[in-house]
Amino acid sequence: MVRAMLLQIEEDVDGIKGQHITFYSKEKFPNYDSDQTIYHMKYLIDDGMVQAASGYFYDLTPRGHKFLADIRSDTVWNKTKEVSSKLGAGSIAALSTIAGKVIAEIIKHSLGFS
């Protein structure tokens, strides 16, 4: 859900005009419980991934942009989730570390350094 939220926020905001949190909980993620959606949104704010004020999202932070850039690829994201699940580590810090390692492995293989 965090990846979907970051992708959606990136698409909707411009750093100036904000989107209210209720817009996301009701309009953008109707398949998720509102309380669950708001919890994850608050987590993104508290973890420094999203710039927000007074119930509005304004932009991703540089940290949010970097994390999203690392997990944007379905290949990287799916492998990151697989490893995370095996390890039982689902925090953003763990996902970020795993994604970095997945990317490093992909780079090694694409350069022929098996």
N, C-alpha and C positions, 0 to 999 in steps of 0.2 A: 504494500500500500504506500510506503514511503516513496518509492521510485515513481509511482503513478502520480502522487501528489507533487513531487518536485517537477516532473515533466509538465503537469498542468499549470502550476504556478509560473514556471518559466514562460509558457505560452501566453498566459493571461496578463501578466504585469509588465510594466515598462520602467519601473523605478520611480515613477512620479504618481501615476494614478493607481490607487490601491483597489484591491478586491476584498470585499468583506468575507470573513470566515464562513458565515452562514451560506454564502453563495456556493462555496465548495461542499459544505456538508449536505446541502439539499439538492443542488443542481448538478454538480460534477461527479458526485459519487453516490448516486441513489441506491446502489446495491450494498452499501455499507451502512451500518447503524450510525446515526448522527453523533452519538456520544463517542463511538470509536473513532470516527473521522476527526472530531474536534480534539480528542486526546492526541492523535498522531500529529495533527497540526501544531498543537502546543509543544509537543516534543521537538518538532523541527525548529520552532522558534527558540526554545530553551537550549537546544544543542547548537545554536548559532548557524543554522543552515538557511534561515529565511529572515529577511528584514520585515518587521511587523510593528504596528503601533495601533492602539485603540481598536483592536479587532479587525484590522486590515492588513493584508499582505501587500508589500510594496515591491520586493525583489528578492532574488536569491542573493545570499552573501557570497563573497569569493570562495569561501569554504563549501557552500552549497553548490556553486557552479562547478567546482573541481570534483566534488563527489558525484554529481550528476554526469559530468563528462566521463568519469571512470566507469559508470554503470549504464550509460546510455545504450550501448550495444547489447542486443538480446543475447548474443553469444557470451559476453562477459557477465551479464546479469544472471543468466541461467546457471553458469558454472559457479558464480559467487554464491547463489542461493543453495546450490548442491553442496558445496563445501561447508557453508554456514550451517546447514541442516545436519550434516555429519558430525560437526564439532559441537553443535548446540550453542552456537554463538551468533546472536542476532542483533547485537547493538550496532549502531551506526559506526562506531569506531572499529568494531570487528569486521563489519561488511566492507568498510573502506580499506582496511588492511588486506582482507582476502581479495578484493577487486584488484588492488595493486599487484598482488602476487599472480593473480590470473593473467593480468595484462603482461606482466614480465615474462610469464611462460609462453604466452602467445607470441610475443616479440622474439623470444629465443627460438621458437620453432619456425617462425617465418624467416628468420635469418639463417636457419640451418644449424643452430647450436643445440642439438638435442642433448 
